[in-house]
Amino acid sequence: MRQTIGILANALIDAFGYRKPMQVTEIMIYLSPNYSETGYSVYPKCKNTLEREFIRFCERCSQRLDWSGYRNAELVYPKPHIKPMLS
Ligand SMILES: [Zn+2]
């Protein structure tokens, strides 16, 4: 019984793990219409990309963020949209 409570407690900690900061490790590079590259932070929890940097909490999911690795973050590019060939 005691063990069951422990498992449940761990599940709850996982579910409400937002208090523990997650490192931002990816920057999504978008090509803007004037062909300049703009980097957007990729939020580790919800994978949303937002232009704002160094905010303490994600605006979407309230995940607490850790920017300590941001300078070494990996640059990622959105997958190209492959349009089906029209026959
Ligand atoms: Zn988020």
PDB file of the backbone (N, CA, C, O) and the ligand in Angstrom, with CONECT records:
HET     ZN  A 101       1
ATOM      1  N   MET A   1       0.837  -1.207   0.000  1.00  0.00           N
ATOM      2  CA  MET A   1       0.000   0.000   0.000  1.00  0.00           C
ATOM      3  C   MET A   1       0.867   1.251   0.000  1.00  0.00           C
ATOM      4  O   MET A   1       0.658   2.176  -0.784  1.00  0.00           O
ATOM      5  N   ARG A   2       1.833   1.254   0.888  1.00  0.00           N
ATOM      6  CA  ARG A   2       2.749   2.389   0.959  1.00  0.00           C
ATOM      7  C   ARG A   2       3.455   2.600  -0.393  1.00  0.00           C
ATOM      8  O   ARG A   2       3.673   3.728  -0.836  1.00  0.00           O
ATOM      9  N   GLN A   3       3.801   1.473  -1.027  1.00  0.00           N
ATOM     10  CA  GLN A   3       4.504   1.527  -2.312  1.00  0.00           C
ATOM     11  C   GLN A   3       3.594   2.132  -3.393  1.00  0.00           C
ATOM     12  O   GLN A   3       4.029   2.931  -4.221  1.00  0.00           O
ATOM     13  N   THR A   4       2.325   1.727  -3.355  1.00  0.00           N
ATOM     14  CA  THR A   4       1.360   2.246  -4.328  1.00  0.00           C
ATOM     15  C   THR A   4       1.270   3.765  -4.227  1.00  0.00           C
ATOM     16  O   THR A   4       1.226   4.470  -5.236  1.00  0.00           O
ATOM     17  N   ILE A   5       1.244   4.246  -3.002  1.00  0.00           N
ATOM     18  CA  ILE A   5       1.170   5.697  -2.797  1.00  0.00           C
ATOM     19  C   ILE A   5       2.419   6.366  -3.377  1.00  0.00           C
ATOM     20  O   ILE A   5       2.346   7.450  -3.955  1.00  0.00           O
ATOM     21  N   GLY A   6       3.560   5.701  -3.212  1.00  0.00           N
ATOM     22  CA  GLY A   6       4.805   6.240  -3.762  1.00  0.00           C
ATOM     23  C   GLY A   6       4.749   6.359  -5.264  1.00  0.00           C
ATOM     24  O   GLY A   6       5.175   7.369  -5.824  1.00  0.00           O
ATOM     25  N   ILE A   7       4.225   5.335  -5.933  1.00  0.00           N
ATOM     26  CA  ILE A   7       4.102   5.348  -7.395  1.00  0.00           C
ATOM     27  C   ILE A   7       3.158   6.474  -7.829  1.00  0.00           C
ATOM     28  O   ILE A   7       3.429   7.216  -8.773  1.00  0.00           O
ATOM     29  N   LEU A   8       2.062   6.571  -7.117  1.00  0.00           N
ATOM     30  CA  LEU A   8       1.099   7.632  -7.439  1.00  0.00           C
ATOM     31  C   LEU A   8       1.725   9.009  -7.268  1.00  0.00           C
ATOM     32  O   LEU A   8       1.514   9.903  -8.087  1.00  0.00           O
ATOM     33  N   ALA A   9       2.484   9.167  -6.213  1.00  0.00           N
ATOM     34  CA  ALA A   9       3.124  10.459  -5.959  1.00  0.00           C
ATOM     35  C   ALA A   9       4.088  10.789  -7.088  1.00  0.00           C
ATOM     36  O   ALA A   9       4.151  11.932  -7.540  1.00  0.00           O
ATOM     37  N   ASN A  10       4.834   9.800  -7.542  1.00  0.00           N
ATOM     38  CA  ASN A  10       5.768  10.028  -8.637  1.00  0.00           C
ATOM     39  C   ASN A  10       5.037  10.410  -9.916  1.00  0.00           C
ATOM     40  O   ASN A  10       5.489  11.281 -10.661  1.00  0.00           O
ATOM     41  N   ALA A  11       3.905   9.756 -10.168  1.00  0.00           N
ATOM     42  CA  ALA A  11       3.105  10.068 -11.352  1.00  0.00           C
ATOM     43  C   ALA A  11       2.618  11.508 -11.284  1.00  0.00           C
ATOM     44  O   ALA A  11       2.599  12.220 -12.288  1.00  0.00           O
ATOM     45  N   LEU A  12       2.231  11.918 -10.104  1.00  0.00           N
ATOM     46  CA  LEU A  12       1.764  13.297  -9.928  1.00  0.00           C
ATOM     47  C   LEU A  12       2.900  14.288 -10.145  1.00  0.00           C
ATOM     48  O   LEU A  12       2.711  15.346 -10.745  1.00  0.00           O
ATOM     49  N   ILE A  13       4.078  13.933  -9.651  1.00  0.00           N
ATOM     50  CA  ILE A  13       5.229  14.821  -9.844  1.00  0.00           C
ATOM     51  C   ILE A  13       5.538  14.936 -11.336  1.00  0.00           C
ATOM     52  O   ILE A  13       5.873  16.014 -11.827  1.00  0.00           O
ATOM     53  N   ASP A  14       5.421  13.799 -12.063  1.00  0.00           N
ATOM     54  CA  ASP A  14       5.637  13.841 -13.503  1.00  0.00           C
ATOM     55  C   ASP A  14       4.608  14.734 -14.179  1.00  0.00           C
ATOM     56  O   ASP A  14       4.941  15.561 -15.028  1.00  0.00           O
ATOM     57  N   ALA A  15       3.351  14.552 -13.788  1.00  0.00           N
ATOM     58  CA  ALA A  15       2.260  15.279 -14.420  1.00  0.00           C
ATOM     59  C   ALA A  15       2.366  16.774 -14.153  1.00  0.00           C
ATOM     60  O   ALA A  15       2.015  17.596 -15.000  1.00  0.00           O
ATOM     61  N   PHE A  16       2.845  17.106 -12.985  1.00  0.00           N
ATOM     62  CA  PHE A  16       2.952  18.519 -12.638  1.00  0.00           C
ATOM     63  C   PHE A  16       4.411  18.949 -12.581  1.00  0.00           C
ATOM     64  O   PHE A  16       4.815  19.788 -11.776  1.00  0.00           O
ATOM     65  N   GLY A  17       5.179  18.338 -13.470  1.00  0.00           N
ATOM     66  CA  GLY A  17       6.615  18.591 -13.491  1.00  0.00           C
ATOM     67  C   GLY A  17       7.002  19.941 -14.051  1.00  0.00           C
ATOM     68  O   GLY A  17       8.180  20.185 -14.313  1.00  0.00           O
ATOM     69  N   TYR A  18       6.054  20.806 -14.235  1.00  0.00           N
ATOM     70  CA  TYR A  18       6.314  22.112 -14.842  1.00  0.00           C
ATOM     71  C   TYR A  18       7.198  22.999 -13.979  1.00  0.00           C
ATOM     72  O   TYR A  18       7.820  23.939 -14.471  1.00  0.00           O
ATOM     73  N   ARG A  19       7.246  22.698 -12.711  1.00  0.00           N
ATOM     74  CA  ARG A  19       8.048  23.531 -11.818  1.00  0.00           C
ATOM     75  C   ARG A  19       9.535  23.357 -12.093  1.00  0.00           C
ATOM     76  O   ARG A  19      10.332  24.269 -11.877  1.00  0.00           O
ATOM     77  N   LYS A  20       9.895  22.172 -12.573  1.00  0.00           N
ATOM     78  CA  LYS A  20      11.296  21.909 -12.856  1.00  0.00           C
ATOM     79  C   LYS A  20      11.652  22.531 -14.206  1.00  0.00           C
ATOM     80  O   LYS A  20      11.022  22.201 -15.211  1.00  0.00           O
ATOM     81  N   PRO A  21      12.629  23.406 -14.254  1.00  0.00           N
ATOM     82  CA  PRO A  21      12.936  24.055 -15.527  1.00  0.00           C
ATOM     83  C   PRO A  21      13.439  23.083 -16.576  1.00  0.00           C
ATOM     84  O   PRO A  21      14.188  22.156 -16.267  1.00  0.00           O
ATOM     85  N   MET A  22      13.034  23.294 -17.796  1.00  0.00           N
ATOM     86  CA  MET A  22      13.509  22.488 -18.911  1.00  0.00           C
ATOM     87  C   MET A  22      14.389  23.367 -19.789  1.00  0.00           C
ATOM     88  O   MET A  22      14.060  24.520 -20.068  1.00  0.00           O
ATOM     89  N   GLN A  23      15.501  22.809 -20.213  1.00  0.00           N
ATOM     90  CA  GLN A  23      16.434  23.585 -21.020  1.00  0.00           C
ATOM     91  C   GLN A  23      15.919  23.786 -22.439  1.00  0.00           C
ATOM     92  O   GLN A  23      15.403  22.866 -23.073  1.00  0.00           O
ATOM     93  N   VAL A  24      16.074  25.001 -22.911  1.00  0.00           N
ATOM     94  CA  VAL A  24      15.770  25.297 -24.311  1.00  0.00           C
ATOM     95  C   VAL A  24      16.997  24.908 -25.120  1.00  0.00           C
ATOM     96  O   VAL A  24      18.067  25.491 -24.947  1.00  0.00           O
ATOM     97  N   THR A  25      16.848  23.932 -25.997  1.00  0.00           N
ATOM     98  CA  THR A  25      18.012  23.380 -26.692  1.00  0.00           C
ATOM     99  C   THR A  25      17.909  23.501 -28.206  1.00  0.00           C
ATOM    100  O   THR A  25      18.823  23.095 -28.924  1.00  0.00           O
ATOM    101  N   GLU A  26      16.804  24.055 -28.697  1.00  0.00           N
ATOM    102  CA  GLU A  26      16.640  24.157 -30.145  1.00  0.00           C
ATOM    103  C   GLU A  26      16.157  25.537 -30.541  1.00  0.00           C
ATOM    104  O   GLU A  26      15.337  26.148 -29.856  1.00  0.00           O
ATOM    105  N   ILE A  27      16.677  26.015 -31.653  1.00  0.00           N
ATOM    106  CA  ILE A  27      16.210  27.268 -32.238  1.00  0.00           C
ATOM    107  C   ILE A  27      15.760  26.960 -33.662  1.00  0.00           C
ATOM    108  O   ILE A  27      16.538  26.477 -34.484  1.00  0.00           O
ATOM    109  N   MET A  28      14.515  27.243 -33.931  1.00  0.00           N
ATOM    110  CA  MET A  28      13.975  26.995 -35.262  1.00  0.00           C
ATOM    111  C   MET A  28      14.251  28.206 -36.144  1.00  0.00           C
ATOM    112  O   MET A  28      13.930  29.341 -35.791  1.00  0.00           O
ATOM    113  N   ILE A  29      14.851  27.938 -37.296  1.00  0.00           N
ATOM    114  CA  ILE A  29      15.190  29.025 -38.213  1.00  0.00           C
ATOM    115  C   ILE A  29      14.151  29.075 -39.331  1.00  0.00           C
ATOM    116  O   ILE A  29      13.990  28.133 -40.108  1.00  0.00           O
ATOM    117  N   TYR A  30      13.466  30.189 -39.381  1.00  0.00           N
ATOM    118  CA  TYR A  30      12.494  30.393 -40.446  1.00  0.00           C
ATOM    119  C   TYR A  30      13.029  31.434 -41.424  1.00  0.00           C
ATOM    120  O   TYR A  30      13.708  32.386 -41.039  1.00  0.00           O
ATOM    121  N   LEU A  31      12.712  31.232 -42.666  1.00  0.00           N
ATOM    122  CA  LEU A  31      13.047  32.218 -43.687  1.00  0.00           C
ATOM    123  C   LEU A  31      11.862  33.172 -43.804  1.00  0.00           C
ATOM    124  O   LEU A  31      10.759  32.773 -44.177  1.00  0.00           O
ATOM    125  N   SER A  32      12.105  34.415 -43.486  1.00  0.00           N
ATOM    126  CA  SER A  32      11.018  35.374 -43.566  1.00  0.00           C
ATOM    127  C   SER A  32      10.842  35.825 -45.014  1.00  0.00           C
ATOM    128  O   SER A  32      11.722  35.586 -45.840  1.00  0.00           O
ATOM    129  N   PRO A  33       9.732  36.466 -45.333  1.00  0.00           N
ATOM    130  CA  PRO A  33       9.448  36.825 -46.736  1.00  0.00           C
ATOM    131  C   PRO A  33      10.546  37.658 -47.391  1.00  0.00           C
ATOM    132  O   PRO A  33      10.703  37.606 -48.610  1.00  0.00           O
ATOM    133  N   ASN A  34      11.296  38.412 -46.623  1.00  0.00           N
ATOM    134  CA  ASN A  34      12.380  39.193 -47.239  1.00  0.00           C
ATOM    135  C   ASN A  34      13.706  38.420 -47.223  1.00  0.00           C
ATOM    136  O   ASN A  34      14.781  39.000 -47.374  1.00  0.00           O
ATOM    137  N   TYR A  35      13.603  37.098 -47.038  1.00  0.00           N
ATOM    138  CA  TYR A  35      14.744  36.180 -47.133  1.00  0.00           C
ATOM    139  C   TYR A  35      15.808  36.386 -46.067  1.00  0.00           C
ATOM    140  O   TYR A  35      16.963  35.998 -46.246  1.00  0.00           O
ATOM    141  N   SER A  36      15.423  36.983 -44.986  1.00  0.00           N
ATOM    142  CA  SER A  36      16.345  37.004 -43.863  1.00  0.00           C
ATOM    143  C   SER A  36      15.928  35.901 -42.897  1.00  0.00           C
ATOM    144  O   SER A  36      14.745  35.592 -42.750  1.00  0.00           O
ATOM    145  N   GLU A  37      16.912  35.325 -42.255  1.00  0.00           N
ATOM    146  CA  GLU A  37      16.621  34.214 -41.358  1.00  0.00           C
ATOM    147  C   GLU A  37      16.279  34.740 -39.973  1.00  0.00           C
ATOM    148  O   GLU A  37      16.957  35.615 -39.434  1.00  0.00           O
ATOM    149  N   THR A  38      15.232  34.196 -39.422  1.00  0.00           N
ATOM    150  CA  THR A  38      14.799  34.596 -38.098  1.00  0.00           C
ATOM    151  C   THR A  38      14.745  33.356 -37.208  1.00  0.00           C
ATOM    152  O   THR A  38      14.169  32.332 -37.575  1.00  0.00           O
ATOM    153  N   GLY A  39      15.347  33.469 -36.052  1.00  0.00           N
ATOM    154  CA  GLY A  39      15.363  32.336 -35.130  1.00  0.00           C
ATOM    155  C   GLY A  39      14.253  32.435 -34.097  1.00  0.00           C
ATOM    156  O   GLY A  39      14.003  33.490 -33.514  1.00  0.00           O
ATOM    157  N   TYR A  40      13.602  31.311 -33.893  1.00  0.00           N
ATOM    158  CA  TYR A  40      12.558  31.255 -32.884  1.00  0.00           C
ATOM    159  C   TYR A  40      12.909  30.168 -31.885  1.00  0.00           C
ATOM    160  O   TYR A  40      13.298  29.063 -32.263  1.00  0.00           O
ATOM    161  N   SER A  41      12.773  30.485 -30.638  1.00  0.00           N
ATOM    162  CA  SER A  41      13.042  29.499 -29.604  1.00  0.00           C
ATOM    163  C   SER A  41      12.014  28.374 -29.679  1.00  0.00           C
ATOM    164  O   SER A  41      10.815  28.616 -29.818  1.00  0.00           O
ATOM    165  N   VAL A  42      12.506  27.141 -29.585  1.00  0.00           N
ATOM    166  CA  VAL A  42      11.608  25.997 -29.554  1.00  0.00           C
ATOM    167  C   VAL A  42      11.446  25.590 -28.101  1.00  0.00           C
ATOM    168  O   VAL A  42      12.416  25.228 -27.437  1.00  0.00           O
ATOM    169  N   TYR A  43      10.229  25.649 -27.618  1.00  0.00           N
ATOM    170  CA  TYR A  43      10.005  25.341 -26.222  1.00  0.00           C
ATOM    171  C   TYR A  43      10.010  23.836 -26.004  1.00  0.00           C
ATOM    172  O   TYR A  43       9.349  23.081 -26.717  1.00  0.00           O
ATOM    173  N   PRO A  44      10.766  23.426 -25.009  1.00  0.00           N
ATOM    174  CA  PRO A  44      11.027  21.995 -24.838  1.00  0.00           C
ATOM    175  C   PRO A  44       9.782  21.177 -24.501  1.00  0.00           C
ATOM    176  O   PRO A  44       9.725  19.989 -24.818  1.00  0.00           O
ATOM    177  N   LYS A  45       8.808  21.779 -23.878  1.00  0.00           N
ATOM    178  CA  LYS A  45       7.650  21.004 -23.426  1.00  0.00           C
ATOM    179  C   LYS A  45       6.614  20.843 -24.540  1.00  0.00           C
ATOM    180  O   LYS A  45       6.204  19.729 -24.864  1.00  0.00           O
ATOM    181  N   CYS A  46       6.203  21.955 -25.113  1.00  0.00           N
ATOM    182  CA  CYS A  46       5.074  21.917 -26.037  1.00  0.00           C
ATOM    183  C   CYS A  46       5.519  22.040 -27.488  1.00  0.00           C
ATOM    184  O   CYS A  46       4.695  21.956 -28.400  1.00  0.00           O
ATOM    185  N   LYS A  47       6.835  22.242 -27.711  1.00  0.00           N
ATOM    186  CA  LYS A  47       7.402  22.342 -29.060  1.00  0.00           C
ATOM    187  C   LYS A  47       6.839  23.508 -29.855  1.00  0.00           C
ATOM    188  O   LYS A  47       6.919  23.533 -31.084  1.00  0.00           O
ATOM    189  N   ASN A  48       6.279  24.457 -29.158  1.00  0.00           N
ATOM    190  CA  ASN A  48       5.860  25.679 -29.827  1.00  0.00           C
ATOM    191  C   ASN A  48       7.078  26.529 -30.117  1.00  0.00           C
ATOM    192  O   ASN A  48       8.089  26.444 -29.419  1.00  0.00           O
ATOM    193  N   THR A  49       6.980  27.330 -31.125  1.00  0.00           N
ATOM    194  CA  THR A  49       8.049  28.277 -31.393  1.00  0.00           C
ATOM    195  C   THR A  49       7.517  29.683 -31.186  1.00  0.00           C
ATOM    196  O   THR A  49       6.463  30.052 -31.703  1.00  0.00           O
ATOM    197  N   LEU A  50       8.261  30.449 -30.427  1.00  0.00           N
ATOM    198  CA  LEU A  50       7.867  31.820 -30.176  1.00  0.00           C
ATOM    199  C   LEU A  50       9.070  32.714 -30.336  1.00  0.00           C
ATOM    200  O   LEU A  50      10.203  32.301 -30.093  1.00  0.00           O
ATOM    201  N   GLU A  51       8.821  33.935 -30.743  1.00  0.00           N
ATOM    202  CA  GLU A  51       9.899  34.863 -31.037  1.00  0.00           C
ATOM    203  C   GLU A  51      10.583  35.351 -29.764  1.00  0.00           C
ATOM    204  O   GLU A  51      11.750  35.744 -29.786  1.00  0.00           O
ATOM    205  N   ARG A  52       9.868  35.322 -28.689  1.00  0.00           N
ATOM    206  CA  ARG A  52      10.407  35.881 -27.448  1.00  0.00           C
ATOM    207  C   ARG A  52      11.463  34.953 -26.853  1.00  0.00           C
ATOM    208  O   ARG A  52      11.346  33.728 -26.897  1.00  0.00           O
ATOM    209  N   GLU A  53      12.480  35.571 -26.306  1.00  0.00           N
ATOM    210  CA  GLU A  53      13.561  34.813 -25.695  1.00  0.00           C
ATOM    211  C   GLU A  53      13.689  35.214 -24.231  1.00  0.00           C
ATOM    212  O   GLU A  53      13.275  36.292 -23.806  1.00  0.00           O
ATOM    213  N   PHE A  54      14.281  34.294 -23.488  1.00  0.00           N
ATOM    214  CA  PHE A  54      14.633  34.540 -22.093  1.00  0.00           C
ATOM    215  C   PHE A  54      13.441  34.908 -21.221  1.00  0.00           C
ATOM    216  O   PHE A  54      13.550  35.703 -20.287  1.00  0.00           O
ATOM    217  N   ILE A  55      12.305  34.310 -21.549  1.00  0.00           N
ATOM    218  CA  ILE A  55      11.170  34.450 -20.645  1.00  0.00           C
ATOM    219  C   ILE A  55      11.231  33.290 -19.657  1.00  0.00           C
ATOM    220  O   ILE A  55      11.715  32.210 -19.997  1.00  0.00           O
ATOM    221  N   ARG A  56      10.760  33.498 -18.479  1.00  0.00           N
ATOM    222  CA  ARG A  56      10.933  32.507 -17.423  1.00  0.00           C
ATOM    223  C   ARG A  56       9.974  31.327 -17.579  1.00  0.00           C
ATOM    224  O   ARG A  56      10.292  30.198 -17.206  1.00  0.00           O
ATOM    225  N   PHE A  57       8.814  31.604 -18.128  1.00  0.00           N
ATOM    226  CA  PHE A  57       7.826  30.550 -18.303  1.00  0.00           C
ATOM    227  C   PHE A  57       7.268  30.598 -19.715  1.00  0.00           C
ATOM    228  O   PHE A  57       7.082  31.676 -20.279  1.00  0.00           O
ATOM    229  N   CYS A  58       7.002  29.435 -20.281  1.00  0.00           N
ATOM    230  CA  CYS A  58       6.377  29.374 -21.587  1.00  0.00           C
ATOM    231  C   CYS A  58       4.986  29.992 -21.499  1.00  0.00           C
ATOM    232  O   CYS A  58       4.227  29.726 -20.567  1.00  0.00           O
ATOM    233  N   GLU A  59       4.675  30.815 -22.481  1.00  0.00           N
ATOM    234  CA  GLU A  59       3.371  31.483 -22.470  1.00  0.00           C
ATOM    235  C   GLU A  59       2.235  30.522 -22.788  1.00  0.00           C
ATOM    236  O   GLU A  59       1.082  30.766 -22.434  1.00  0.00           O
ATOM    237  N   ARG A  60       2.574  29.433 -23.454  1.00  0.00           N
ATOM    238  CA  ARG A  60       1.540  28.489 -23.869  1.00  0.00           C
ATOM    239  C   ARG A  60       1.220  27.481 -22.776  1.00  0.00           C
ATOM    240  O   ARG A  60       0.056  27.269 -22.436  1.00  0.00           O
ATOM    241  N   CYS A  61       2.264  26.859 -22.225  1.00  0.00           N
ATOM    242  CA  CYS A  61       2.005  25.743 -21.313  1.00  0.00           C
ATOM    243  C   CYS A  61       2.563  25.994 -19.918  1.00  0.00           C
ATOM    244  O   CYS A  61       2.492  25.121 -19.054  1.00  0.00           O
ATOM    245  N   SER A  62       3.111  27.168 -19.698  1.00  0.00           N
ATOM    246  CA  SER A  62       3.630  27.551 -18.386  1.00  0.00           C
ATOM    247  C   SER A  62       4.826  26.733 -17.922  1.00  0.00           C
ATOM    248  O   SER A  62       5.200  26.766 -16.749  1.00  0.00           O
ATOM    249  N   GLN A  63       5.424  25.993 -18.865  1.00  0.00           N
ATOM    250  CA  GLN A  63       6.641  25.272 -18.508  1.00  0.00           C
ATOM    251  C   GLN A  63       7.728  26.264 -18.102  1.00  0.00           C
ATOM    252  O   GLN A  63       7.989  27.249 -18.792  1.00  0.00           O
ATOM    253  N   ARG A  64       8.347  25.976 -16.973  1.00  0.00           N
ATOM    254  CA  ARG A  64       9.465  26.824 -16.561  1.00  0.00           C
ATOM    255  C   ARG A  64      10.668  26.532 -17.451  1.00  0.00           C
ATOM    256  O   ARG A  64      10.954  25.377 -17.768  1.00  0.00           O
ATOM    257  N   LEU A  65      11.359  27.576 -17.845  1.00  0.00           N
ATOM    258  CA  LEU A  65      12.402  27.420 -18.850  1.00  0.00           C
ATOM    259  C   LEU A  65      13.780  27.719 -18.302  1.00  0.00           C
ATOM    260  O   LEU A  65      13.959  28.582 -17.443  1.00  0.00           O
ATOM    261  N   ASP A  66      14.745  26.987 -18.816  1.00  0.00           N
ATOM    262  CA  ASP A  66      16.143  27.154 -18.448  1.00  0.00           C
ATOM    263  C   ASP A  66      16.904  27.551 -19.709  1.00  0.00           C
ATOM    264  O   ASP A  66      17.003  26.776 -20.660  1.00  0.00           O
ATOM    265  N   TRP A  67      17.430  28.752 -19.699  1.00  0.00           N
ATOM    266  CA  TRP A  67      18.091  29.291 -20.891  1.00  0.00           C
ATOM    267  C   TRP A  67      19.609  29.145 -20.821  1.00  0.00           C
ATOM    268  O   TRP A  67      20.325  29.726 -21.637  1.00  0.00           O
ATOM    269  N   SER A  68      20.094  28.388 -19.869  1.00  0.00           N
ATOM    270  CA  SER A  68      21.543  28.327 -19.667  1.00  0.00           C
ATOM    271  C   SER A  68      22.261  27.670 -20.842  1.00  0.00           C
ATOM    272  O   SER A  68      23.440  27.935 -21.076  1.00  0.00           O
ATOM    273  N   GLY A  69      21.547  26.805 -21.589  1.00  0.00           N
ATOM    274  CA  GLY A  69      22.190  26.148 -22.721  1.00  0.00           C
ATOM    275  C   GLY A  69      21.836  26.787 -24.045  1.00  0.00           C
ATOM    276  O   GLY A  69      22.143  26.246 -25.107  1.00  0.00           O
ATOM    277  N   TYR A  70      21.190  27.936 -23.981  1.00  0.00           N
ATOM    278  CA  TYR A  70      20.636  28.542 -25.191  1.00  0.00           C
ATOM    279  C   TYR A  70      21.712  28.940 -26.187  1.00  0.00           C
ATOM    280  O   TYR A  70      21.509  28.847 -27.397  1.00  0.00           O
ATOM    281  N   ARG A  71      22.851  29.380 -25.681  1.00  0.00           N
ATOM    282  CA  ARG A  71      23.925  29.802 -26.591  1.00  0.00           C
ATOM    283  C   ARG A  71      24.475  28.630 -27.385  1.00  0.00           C
ATOM    284  O   ARG A  71      25.028  28.806 -28.471  1.00  0.00           O
ATOM    285  N   ASN A  72      24.320  27.446 -26.841  1.00  0.00           N
ATOM    286  CA  ASN A  72      24.789  26.258 -27.550  1.00  0.00           C
ATOM    287  C   ASN A  72      23.631  25.485 -28.174  1.00  0.00           C
ATOM    288  O   ASN A  72      23.782  24.327 -28.566  1.00  0.00           O
ATOM    289  N   ALA A  73      22.494  26.128 -28.260  1.00  0.00           N
ATOM    290  CA  ALA A  73      21.316  25.458 -28.787  1.00  0.00           C
ATOM    291  C   ALA A  73      21.524  25.058 -30.249  1.00  0.00           C
ATOM    292  O   ALA A  73      22.254  25.709 -30.996  1.00  0.00           O
ATOM    293  N   GLU A  74      20.873  23.994 -30.621  1.00  0.00           N
ATOM    294  CA  GLU A  74      20.981  23.476 -31.981  1.00  0.00           C
ATOM    295  C   GLU A  74      20.044  24.249 -32.897  1.00  0.00           C
ATOM    296  O   GLU A  74      18.893  24.508 -32.545  1.00  0.00           O
ATOM    297  N   LEU A  75      20.538  24.612 -34.063  1.00  0.00           N
ATOM    298  CA  LEU A  75      19.684  25.289 -35.037  1.00  0.00           C
ATOM    299  C   LEU A  75      18.953  24.233 -35.853  1.00  0.00           C
ATOM    300  O   LEU A  75      19.570  23.342 -36.437  1.00  0.00           O
ATOM    301  N   VAL A  76      17.660  24.345 -35.885  1.00  0.00           N
ATOM    302  CA  VAL A  76      16.877  23.383 -36.656  1.00  0.00           C
ATOM    303  C   VAL A  76      16.056  24.134 -37.700  1.00  0.00           C
ATOM    304  O   VAL A  76      15.700  25.299 -37.524  1.00  0.00           O
ATOM    305  N   TYR A  77      15.778  23.448 -38.762  1.00  0.00           N
ATOM    306  CA  TYR A  77      15.029  24.057 -39.852  1.00  0.00           C
ATOM    307  C   TYR A  77      13.719  23.307 -40.036  1.00  0.00           C
ATOM    308  O   TYR A  77      13.677  22.081 -39.932  1.00  0.00           O
ATOM    309  N   PRO A  78      12.657  24.044 -40.308  1.00  0.00           N
ATOM    310  CA  PRO A  78      11.378  23.356 -40.514  1.00  0.00           C
ATOM    311  C   PRO A  78      11.467  22.442 -41.724  1.00  0.00           C
ATOM    312  O   PRO A  78      12.142  22.747 -42.707  1.00  0.00           O
ATOM    313  N   LYS A  79      10.775  21.320 -41.633  1.00  0.00           N
ATOM    314  CA  LYS A  79      10.781  20.378 -42.754  1.00  0.00           C
ATOM    315  C   LYS A  79      10.138  21.040 -43.966  1.00  0.00           C
ATOM    316  O   LYS A  79       9.081  21.661 -43.853  1.00  0.00           O
ATOM    317  N   PRO A  80      10.773  20.907 -45.118  1.00  0.00           N
ATOM    318  CA  PRO A  80      10.192  21.536 -46.320  1.00  0.00           C
ATOM    319  C   PRO A  80       8.837  20.908 -46.663  1.00  0.00           C
ATOM    320  O   PRO A  80       8.625  19.700 -46.551  1.00  0.00           O
ATOM    321  N   HIS A  81       7.968  21.766 -47.071  1.00  0.00           N
ATOM    322  CA  HIS A  81       6.659  21.275 -47.480  1.00  0.00           C
ATOM    323  C   HIS A  81       6.778  20.674 -48.891  1.00  0.00           C
ATOM    324  O   HIS A  81       7.062  21.368 -49.867  1.00  0.00           O
ATOM    325  N   ILE A  82       6.557  19.402 -48.950  1.00  0.00           N
ATOM    326  CA  ILE A  82       6.645  18.731 -50.264  1.00  0.00           C
ATOM    327  C   ILE A  82       5.238  18.628 -50.834  1.00  0.00           C
ATOM    328  O   ILE A  82       4.388  17.892 -50.332  1.00  0.00           O
ATOM    329  N   LYS A  83       5.028  19.375 -51.875  1.00  0.00           N
ATOM    330  CA  LYS A  83       3.714  19.351 -52.496  1.00  0.00           C
ATOM    331  C   LYS A  83       3.633  18.164 -53.457  1.00  0.00           C
ATOM    332  O   LYS A  83       4.577  17.901 -54.202  1.00  0.00           O
ATOM    333  N   PRO A  84       2.522  17.458 -53.438  1.00  0.00           N
ATOM    334  CA  PRO A  84       2.396  16.333 -54.369  1.00  0.00           C
ATOM    335  C   PRO A  84       2.414  16.822 -55.813  1.00  0.00           C
ATOM    336  O   PRO A  84       1.807  17.836 -56.158  1.00  0.00           O
ATOM    337  N   MET A  85       3.115  16.085 -56.627  1.00  0.00           N
ATOM    338  CA  MET A  85       3.204  16.451 -58.048  1.00  0.00           C
ATOM    339  C   MET A  85       1.842  16.262 -58.707  1.00  0.00           C
ATOM    340  O   MET A  85       1.199  15.223 -58.564  1.00  0.00           O
ATOM    341  N   LEU A  86       1.435  17.268 -59.412  1.00  0.00           N
ATOM    342  CA  LEU A  86       0.158  17.158 -60.132  1.00  0.00           C
ATOM    343  C   LEU A  86       0.418  16.561 -61.501  1.00  0.00           C
ATOM    344  O   LEU A  86       1.258  17.050 -62.256  1.00  0.00           O
ATOM    345  N   SER A  87      -0.299  15.518 -61.807  1.00  0.00           N
ATOM    346  CA  SER A  87      -0.072  14.860 -63.103  1.00  0.00           C
ATOM    347  C   SER A  87      -0.981  15.456 -64.179  1.00  0.00           C
ATOM    348  O   SER A  87      -0.933  15.031 -65.333  1.00  0.00           O
TER     349      SER A  87
HETATM  350 ZN    ZN A 101       5.164  25.577 -23.789  1.00  0.00          ZN2+
END
